[in-house]
Amino acid sequence: MRGNMKAERARLGMTLADVAGALNVHENAVLRWENGQAEPLGSNIVKLAELYGCSPEYLLEQTDMRHGKVVASI
């Protein structure tokens, strides 16, 4: 499940229809992304991050910080 995607949408008071319209995708696509049933294309992750004002890595739950980036470890 992509809890951060759903939480960010709720934080902004947006409906599935709002997000789908902003990204020009079907509402079911947004629902599947939020439920972890499908992965959005890279371009849609970037659009979602811009819409929600956070990093793509946060939406994909690769970091706990809204504006954080994943840092590769050696």
C-alpha positions as CSV (number, residue, x, y, z in Angstrom):
1,M,0.0,0.0,0.0
2,R,1.2,3.5,-0.8
3,G,0.0,5.2,2.3
4,N,1.9,8.4,1.6
5,M,0.1,8.9,-1.7
6,K,-3.3,8.6,0.0
7,A,-2.2,10.7,3.0
8,E,-1.0,13.5,0.8
9,R,-4.2,13.5,-1.3
10,A,-6.2,13.6,2.0
11,R,-4.0,16.3,3.4
12,L,-4.8,18.6,0.5
13,G,-8.5,17.7,0.6
14,M,-8.4,16.3,-3.0
15,T,-10.7,13.6,-4.3
16,L,-9.6,10.8,-6.6
17,A,-11.3,12.7,-9.4
18,D,-9.3,15.8,-8.6
19,V,-6.0,14.0,-8.8
20,A,-7.0,12.0,-11.9
21,G,-8.1,15.2,-13.7
22,A,-4.8,16.9,-12.8
23,L,-2.8,14.0,-14.2
24,N,-5.1,13.2,-17.1
25,V,-5.5,9.6,-15.9
26,H,-8.5,7.5,-14.8
27,E,-9.6,7.6,-11.2
28,N,-9.1,3.8,-11.0
29,A,-5.4,4.3,-11.9
30,V,-5.0,6.6,-8.9
31,L,-6.8,4.2,-6.6
32,R,-4.6,1.3,-7.8
33,W,-1.5,3.4,-7.1
34,E,-2.6,4.2,-3.6
35,N,-3.5,0.6,-2.9
36,G,-0.2,-0.7,-4.2
37,Q,-1.9,-2.7,-6.9
38,A,-0.1,-0.8,-9.7
39,E,3.0,1.4,-10.1
40,P,2.6,4.8,-11.7
41,L,4.9,5.7,-14.6
42,G,7.9,7.8,-13.7
43,S,6.3,10.8,-15.3
44,N,3.2,10.4,-13.2
45,I,5.2,10.0,-10.0
46,V,6.9,13.4,-10.8
47,K,3.5,15.0,-11.5
48,L,2.1,13.6,-8.3
49,A,5.0,14.9,-6.3
50,E,4.6,18.4,-7.8
51,L,0.9,18.3,-7.2
52,Y,1.3,17.3,-3.6
53,G,4.4,19.4,-2.9
54,C,6.7,16.5,-1.8
55,S,9.4,14.3,-3.2
56,P,8.8,11.3,-5.5
57,E,10.8,9.2,-3.0
58,Y,8.4,10.1,-0.2
59,L,5.4,9.1,-2.3
60,L,7.1,5.8,-3.0
61,E,7.9,5.4,0.7
62,Q,11.6,5.3,0.1
63,T,12.1,8.0,2.7
64,D,10.1,9.2,5.7
65,M,10.9,12.9,5.0
66,R,8.4,14.7,2.7
67,H,11.1,16.5,0.9
68,G,13.8,13.8,1.3
69,K,15.8,12.0,-1.3
70,V,17.1,8.5,-1.2
71,V,20.8,8.5,-0.5
72,A,22.8,5.6,-1.8
73,S,24.9,3.9,0.7
74,I,28.2,2.2,-0.1
